[in-house]
Amino acid sequence: MEQPQRGIRAVSTDSTITVYQAYSPEIGLPAVREGRFPAVWKRGRMTWIKPSFLWMMYRCGWGAKEGQETVLAVEISRAGFDWALRNACLSSYARGVHADRAAWQRQLKRAPARVQWDPERDLHLQPRPYRSLQLGLSGEAARRYADEWTVAIRDVTPLAHEIQALVRGGDLDSASRLLPQEHPYPVEDASLAHLQG
């Protein structure tokens, strides 16, 4: 089946969506233990969430990059995720979406969330011909993510390492079977219209 050029593919239920992040063990392990982000997690900073497991693996090097050794699957409310999409701005100027560069800059300054569309990755972490969503949360969105939207936090580092080992061993079928089953995320076209640049 052909993928749309830009789309949100994710593990989701009727009420939640799973996104991925990677942190140092000092942040990641307490988050898993407590089921919420610890005080050391900076609520004032921009934080990027990724619904694509393989894009997260590309970003964190299968949990091997310094400061990203603990890979988290964060289950958040769909209501919160959808709010962030509605209130997001593209992270870069797009002709045809924004009236002009100054209008985009004003919108970016006000928006509590921003969107980037990055090439999806395959099991070898090579780019695919279609893009996946990265959602940056700051200010109100970051606080709500950490303190209101989060339903559960799981450590998926062992899963990342297991899949990577299978890929290295050339067993792509087994690696594929272990991947989280991501499907097109049901979102109204109107919610994404301002984010399709």
Buried (B, 14 or more C-beta within 10 A) or exposed (E): EEBEEBBBBBBBEEEBBBBBBBBEEBBBBBBBEEEBBBEEBEBEEBBBBBBBBBBBBBBBBBBEEEEBBBBBBBBBBBEBBBBBBBBBBBBEBEEEBBEEEEEBEBBBEEBBBBBBBBBBBBBEBEEEEBBBBBBBBBBBBBBBBBEEBBBEBBBBBEBBBBBBEBBEEEEBEBBEEEBBEBEEBEBEEEBBEBBBB
